[in-house]
Amino acid sequence: MKTDMIYRSVGKTGLSASVIGLGAEHLDNKPYKTVEDVIHASLDYGINIIDAFMPGDEVRQFIGRALKGRRDKVLIQGHICSTDINKQYDISRDRKSIQKYFEALLQHLKTDYIDFGMLFFIDTEQHFKEVFHGDALPYALELKKKGHIRHLGASSHNPIIARKIVESGLVDIIMFSINPAFDMVAPEDYIFDNVDKLMAGTYKKNLDPHRQDFYKYCEQQSVAITVMKTLGAAKLLKREFTPFSQPLTVAQCIHYALTRPAVVSALIGCSETSHVKEAVSYLNASDEERDYTGVIESFQGSMKGSCVYCSHCQPCPSELDIASIMKYVDIACLDGENVPAPLLANYKSLKLKASECMDCGSCEGKCPFSVPIMENMKKAVKIFSE
């Protein structure tokens, strides 16, 4: 299968990541040959970002062996505070423990640096306090100063806590759980306490505004998002588990993640090469095969007038990239139309600007969510001083 991988800039880091990434969790407890095959297939398809949060020795050693001679071809997310007790995943905020496991990570992967050092699992105010006012953050900053991590990041499942992390100004990247089901969960309703309700279809079906605002805020601040739980542990793909009227496809889940603001890569857990092939087949999927709007439309009225960047409004007679323009307007409006320089630069990089809009109404006639696109085009002209 021939694919042309797409790469996106990772915030302000100067690095570029493939839009499809590899989540290495499902390689745990697999024989070396499987790990090698999956890693090599990923790299051969152009995947250049791997997340490795697993603290177990063997899987990380296998990944290190598989990357021999190709370390410079991949960006690694390695986690600080991910530990184990008796080979069971655990979390520690103790300096001695987190140092032990991070140093082992470097040794196992046969490298002297990790591209993105991720402060692990910060979901509550208590987690935030333990990491940012305890041992973990000073240790991570020390690693960065010494060059053992190139950029600092964090992982979270809570948009309010994740935003607080970004507001610290210390991170360049956030790993966050994004899929159409998780995006319904309000911050006060912890995701993992509500998975059963989600999958049974008994949880309220409204996209949570905190999550949508968090994605926009990250793009405003040029903080990149890598996506975990893209497929909802594959439950979104199965009729017996999905909370929606029908299962989603891998392509639909990936496209949903990649159309959220600030997202650079959807990390897909793969335990065999066929999974890698299925994930990268997204790149050759048609617009119809990627279309997730039927899922959004099944929500109970929360999306009317709100752009979800699905590009159903295309093609534009003026050849405008309508979804990108709408996204930049939404992000600019977060702070009362105060436009950060990076956002302005992104807008100006568009080949055609909102001022090229002919007010023909073609887009609004095709929008499934009744977004006032022409009005927003006029707003874009004003906001971006065309």
C-alpha positions in Angstrom: 0.0 0.0 0.0 1.4 3.3 -1.1 0.8 6.2 1.3 2.2 9.7 1.5 2.4 10.5 5.2 1.3 14.0 6.3 3.3 15.8 8.9 2.3 18.7 11.2 4.4 21.2 13.2 4.7 20.3 16.9 3.8 23.7 18.3 6.8 25.9 18.9 9.4 23.1 19.0 10.5 23.3 15.3 9.8 19.6 15.0 7.2 17.9 12.7 5.2 14.8 13.6 3.3 12.4 11.5 -0.5 12.7 11.7 -0.6 9.0 12.5 1.5 8.0 15.5 2.2 4.7 17.2 1.0 4.0 20.8 3.3 1.2 22.0 1.2 0.0 24.9 -0.2 -2.9 23.0 3.4 -4.2 22.3 3.8 -5.0 25.9 4.1 -8.8 26.5 4.6 -9.4 22.8 7.7 -11.3 21.5 10.5 -9.4 20.1 9.7 -10.3 16.5 6.3 -8.7 16.8 7.7 -5.6 18.3 10.3 -5.4 15.6 7.7 -5.9 12.8 5.4 -3.3 14.1 8.1 -0.7 14.7 9.7 -1.3 11.3 6.3 -1.2 9.5 5.4 2.1 11.3 8.7 3.7 10.3 8.4 2.4 6.7 5.0 4.0 6.4 6.4 7.3 7.5 5.2 7.2 11.1 7.8 9.2 13.1 6.3 9.6 16.6 6.0 6.8 19.2 4.5 7.0 22.7 6.1 4.6 25.3 4.6 5.1 28.7 5.0 1.4 29.7 7.5 1.0 32.6 8.2 -2.7 32.0 11.8 -3.6 31.2 11.3 -6.1 28.4 9.0 -4.1 26.1 11.2 -1.0 26.3 14.3 -3.1 25.6 12.6 -4.6 22.6 11.7 -1.2 21.3 15.3 -0.1 21.7 16.5 -3.1 19.7 14.0 -2.5 17.0 15.0 1.2 16.7 18.7 0.4 16.3 20.1 2.5 13.5 16.9 4.4 13.1 16.6 6.3 16.4 17.1 9.6 14.5 14.0 8.9 12.4 11.6 8.9 15.3 10.2 11.3 18.0 9.8 9.5 21.3 7.3 10.5 24.0 8.7 9.1 27.3 7.0 9.5 30.6 8.2 10.9 33.9 6.3 9.4 36.9 5.2 6.2 35.1 6.5 3.3 37.3 5.5 -0.2 38.3 5.1 -2.3 41.4 5.5 -6.1 40.8 5.1 -5.5 37.1 1.8 -3.7 37.5 1.6 -0.1 36.2 1.7 2.5 38.8 2.4 6.2 39.3 5.0 7.7 41.6 5.8 11.3 42.4 8.8 10.5 44.5 12.1 11.7 43.0 14.1 8.6 43.7 11.5 6.3 42.0 10.8 8.5 39.0 14.5 9.0 38.4 15.1 5.2 38.5 12.4 4.5 35.9 13.4 7.4 33.6 17.1 6.5 33.6 16.0 2.9 32.9 14.0 4.2 29.9 17.1 5.8 28.4 19.1 2.7 29.0 16.5 0.4 27.5 15.9 2.5 24.4 19.6 2.8 23.9 19.5 6.6 23.7 20.7 9.6 25.7 17.7 11.7 25.1 13.9 11.6 24.9 12.2 14.1 22.5 9.2 14.7 24.7 9.5 14.1 28.4 5.8 13.8 29.5 4.8 14.4 33.1 2.5 11.4 33.6 -1.2 11.3 34.4 -2.2 14.7 35.8 -6.0 14.5 36.1 -6.9 16.2 39.3 -5.9 19.2 41.4 -4.1 16.8 43.7 -2.1 15.4 40.8 -1.3 18.9 39.7 -0.1 19.9 43.1 2.0 16.7 43.5 3.8 17.2 40.2 4.1 21.0 39.9 4.9 21.6 43.6 6.7 18.4 44.4 9.7 16.4 43.1 8.6 15.7 39.5 8.7 19.1 37.9 12.2 20.1 39.2 13.5 16.7 38.1 12.0 17.2 34.6 13.4 20.7 34.3 16.8 19.3 35.3 16.5 16.6 32.6 15.7 19.3 30.1 18.6 21.5 31.1 21.0 18.5 30.7 19.5 17.7 27.3 18.0 14.3 28.4 14.6 15.6 27.3 14.4 18.0 24.4 10.9 19.3 25.2 8.6 19.1 28.2 5.1 17.8 28.0 2.3 16.2 30.1 -0.5 13.7 29.8 -4.1 14.3 31.1 -7.7 13.3 30.6 -9.3 16.4 32.2 -9.6 19.6 30.1 -9.6 21.9 33.1 -6.5 20.4 34.6 -4.8 20.1 31.2 -5.5 23.8 30.6 -3.9 24.6 33.9 -0.9 22.7 32.8 -0.7 24.7 29.6 -1.2 28.0 31.5 2.0 27.2 33.5 3.9 28.1 30.3 6.2 25.2 30.8 5.0 22.6 28.4 5.2 22.4 24.6 3.0 19.3 24.2 0.0 17.6 25.8 -1.1 14.1 25.3 -4.9 14.1 25.8 -7.7 11.6 25.3 -9.9 12.6 22.3 -12.7 10.8 20.6 -16.4 11.6 20.0 -17.5 9.7 23.1 -15.0 11.1 25.5 -15.7 14.6 24.2 -19.2 14.3 25.8 -17.8 13.9 29.3 -17.8 16.9 31.5 -14.7 17.6 33.6 -16.5 16.9 36.9 -17.6 13.5 35.6 -14.3 11.6 35.5 -14.0 9.7 32.2 -13.0 6.4 33.7 -16.0 6.5 36.1 -18.4 7.0 33.2 -17.0 4.7 30.4 -19.7 2.1 31.1 -22.4 4.7 30.9 -20.9 6.1 27.7 -20.8 2.7 26.1 -24.3 1.8 27.3 -25.6 5.0 25.7 -27.0 6.3 29.1 -24.6 9.2 29.5 -25.9 12.6 28.3 -25.1 13.2 24.6 -23.7 16.7 24.5 -20.2 17.8 23.5 -18.6 19.3 26.5 -17.6 22.9 25.9 -14.6 22.7 28.2 -13.0 20.2 26.0 -13.7 22.2 22.8 -12.3 25.4 24.4 -9.3 23.5 25.7 -8.3 22.4 22.1 -8.7 26.0 20.9 -6.7 27.4 23.8 -3.8 25.0 23.0 -3.7 26.1 19.4 -3.9 29.7 20.5 -0.8 29.1 22.8 1.0 27.0 20.1 1.0 24.0 22.4 0.6 20.7 20.4 -1.8 17.9 21.3 -1.0 14.2 20.6 -4.1 12.0 21.0 -4.5 8.9 23.1 -7.7 6.8 23.2 -8.4 7.7 19.6 -10.4 4.5 19.1 -11.8 4.4 22.7 -9.8 1.1 23.3 -11.4 -0.1 20.1 -14.9 0.0 21.7 -16.1 2.7 19.3 -15.4 0.2 16.5 -17.7 -2.5 17.9 -21.5 -2.5 17.6 -21.9 -4.1 21.1 -19.9 -1.3 22.8 -20.3 1.9 20.9 -22.6 4.5 22.5 -23.7 5.7 19.0 -26.3 4.3 16.6 -23.6 2.5 14.7 -19.9 1.6 15.1 -17.3 4.1 13.9 -14.5 3.1 11.6 -10.8 3.7 12.3 -10.7 6.4 9.6 -13.6 8.2 11.2 -12.0 8.2 14.6 -8.7 9.3 13.3 -10.3 12.1 11.3 -12.3 13.3 14.3 -9.1 13.6 16.3 -7.2 15.3 13.6 -9.9 17.9 13.0 -9.7 19.2 16.6 -7.6 22.4 17.0 -4.0 21.9 18.0 -3.9 18.2 17.3 -0.7 17.1 15.5 -0.9 13.3 15.8 -3.5 10.6 16.5 -1.6 7.8 18.4 -3.0 4.4 17.5 -2.2 1.3 19.6 -1.0 -1.5 17.3 -0.1 -5.0 18.3 0.5 -6.3 14.8 1.4 -4.9 11.4 -2.1 -5.2 10.1 -3.1 -2.6 12.7 -0.4 -0.2 11.4 -1.6 -0.8 7.8 -5.2 -0.1 8.8 -4.3 3.1 10.6 -2.2 4.6 7.8 -4.9 3.6 5.2 -6.6 6.7 6.6 -4.3 8.7 4.3 -5.9 7.2 1.3 -9.5 7.3 2.6 -12.1 9.3 0.7 -14.0 12.2 2.3 -17.0 10.0 2.6 -15.0 7.3 4.4 -13.6 9.9 6.9 -16.9 11.6 7.5 -17.9 11.5 11.2 -20.7 14.0 11.1 -23.4 11.4 11.4 -22.1 10.8 14.9 -22.1 14.5 15.8 -25.6 14.9 14.4 -26.9 12.3 16.8 -26.0 14.5 19.8 -28.9 16.3 21.3 -28.8 19.7 19.8 -25.6 21.0 21.3 -23.8 21.7 18.0 -26.2 24.0 16.2 -24.3 27.0 15.0 -21.0 25.6 16.1 -18.3 24.7 13.6 -16.8 21.2 14.1 -14.3 21.7 11.2 -15.7 18.8 9.3 -15.4 20.4 5.8 -18.9 19.5 4.7 -19.1 23.1 3.5 -16.5 22.3 0.8 -15.8 22.7 -2.1 -15.9 26.5 -2.0 -16.3 28.2 -5.3 -13.6 30.7 -4.2 -11.4 27.7 -3.1 -11.2 29.0 0.4 -10.1 26.6 3.2 -13.3 27.3 5.2 -12.7 25.0 8.1 -9.3 26.5 8.8 -10.7 30.1 8.6 -13.5 29.1 11.0 -11.1 27.5 13.4 -8.8 30.6 13.5 -11.8 32.8 14.1 -13.0 30.6 17.0 -9.5 30.6 18.6 -9.1 34.4 18.1 -12.4 35.0 19.9 -11.3 33.2 23.0 -9.7 36.4 24.3 -12.1 39.0 22.9 -10.6 39.0 19.5 -7.0 39.4 20.8 -4.9 37.7 18.2 -1.6 36.1 19.3 1.2 36.5 16.8 1.5 32.7 16.0 -2.2 32.5 15.3 -2.0 35.6 13.0 1.0 34.0 11.2 -1.0 30.8 10.7 -3.9 32.7 9.2 -1.7 34.8 7.0 -0.1 31.5 5.7 -3.4 30.5 4.2 -3.3 30.7 0.4 -6.7 32.5 0.3 -8.1 34.7 3.0 -11.7 35.4 4.1 -11.7 38.6 2.1 -11.9 36.4 -1.0 -15.4 35.1 0.1 -18.1 35.9 -2.5 -21.0 35.6 -0.1 -22.5 33.0 -2.4 -24.0 30.9 0.4 -22.9 27.6 -1.0 -21.2 26.7 2.2 -24.1 27.4 4.5 -26.4 25.4 2.3 -24.2 22.3 2.9 -23.4 22.9 6.6 -25.1 20.2 8.8 -24.9 22.4 11.9 -26.3 25.8 10.6 -23.0 27.7 11.1 -23.3 31.3 10.0 -20.2 31.0 7.8 -20.6 34.2 5.8 -21.0 36.2 9.0 -17.9 34.5 10.3 -16.0 35.4 7.1 -16.7 39.0 7.7 -15.6 38.6 11.3 -12.3 37.1 10.1 -11.7 40.1 7.8 -12.1 42.4 10.8 -10.2 40.2 13.3 -7.2 39.6 11.1 -7.1 43.2 9.7 -7.3 42.3 6.0 
